[in-house]
Amino acid sequence: DCALRRRGFVKVWGLLVQSALALAVSTLLVALLWKWVLVRRFVRRRRDSRWSGYAFRCELVAGALRAADDGVLRFFDGSPVLCWWYRLLGARIGARALVGRAGALSDAPDLC
């Protein structure tokens, strides 16, 4: 009887871990896809109104990137995973650079 209860606990625990991993991966994928579909490459010379469609899309993508940063990427602070992430967003980072995430989105507005 006790073994059956343990097996049920292990199944539930496994489902929770799988759900957490699926949520983390989907958060990263949504942020990455929104960045490249809605904003594309950052253009510095662009002069748009604060209420333009481009500004709205930038704010939407910035929110998704903040969610990915706070929810998933905080566990990879100082690891090569952050370099790969920022390269996927379009940043140019050296080959043996180590990146921390302290203030990452506020220090890199061109990744919006």
Solvent accessible surface area in square Angstrom, and as a share of the most:
residue,aa,sasa,rsa
1,D,127,0.66
2,C,69,0.42
3,A,59,0.46
4,L,115,0.57
5,R,167,0.61
6,R,160,0.58
7,R,142,0.52
8,G,32,0.31
9,F,136,0.57
10,V,99,0.57
11,K,139,0.59
12,V,86,0.49
13,W,149,0.52
14,G,29,0.28
15,L,114,0.57
16,L,104,0.52
17,V,66,0.38
18,Q,118,0.52
19,S,68,0.44
20,A,62,0.48
21,L,112,0.56
22,A,63,0.49
23,L,123,0.61
24,A,25,0.19
25,V,85,0.49
26,S,49,0.32
27,T,33,0.19
28,L,39,0.20
29,L,92,0.46
30,V,66,0.38
31,A,1,0.01
32,L,31,0.15
33,L,106,0.52
34,W,97,0.34
35,K,4,0.02
36,W,85,0.30
37,V,97,0.56
38,L,45,0.22
39,V,8,0.05
40,R,152,0.55
41,R,135,0.49
42,F,68,0.28
43,V,78,0.45
44,R,189,0.69
45,R,218,0.79
46,R,115,0.42
47,R,228,0.83
48,D,68,0.35
49,S,69,0.44
50,R,192,0.70
51,W,219,0.77
52,S,27,0.18
53,G,45,0.43
54,Y,27,0.10
55,A,23,0.18
56,F,135,0.56
57,R,75,0.28
58,C,18,0.10
59,E,116,0.52
60,L,67,0.34
61,V,0,0.00
62,A,17,0.13
63,G,32,0.31
64,A,14,0.11
65,L,3,0.02
66,R,119,0.44
67,A,55,0.43
68,A,0,0.00
69,D,14,0.07
70,D,83,0.43
71,G,40,0.38
72,V,16,0.09
73,L,2,0.01
74,R,124,0.45
75,F,142,0.59
76,F,77,0.32
77,D,84,0.44
78,G,32,0.31
79,S,29,0.19
80,P,74,0.47
81,V,47,0.27
82,L,0,0.00
83,C,5,0.03
84,W,146,0.51
85,W,18,0.06
86,Y,16,0.06
87,R,88,0.32
88,L,97,0.48
89,L,2,0.01
90,G,20,0.19
91,A,28,0.22
92,R,230,0.84
93,I,43,0.22
94,G,48,0.46
95,A,101,0.78
96,R,238,0.87
97,A,43,0.34
98,L,129,0.64
99,V,34,0.19
100,G,43,0.42
101,R,53,0.19
102,A,94,0.73
103,G,43,0.42
104,A,14,0.11
105,L,41,0.20
106,S,91,0.59
107,D,111,0.58
108,A,27,0.21
109,P,92,0.58
110,D,59,0.31
111,L,13,0.07
112,C,23,0.14
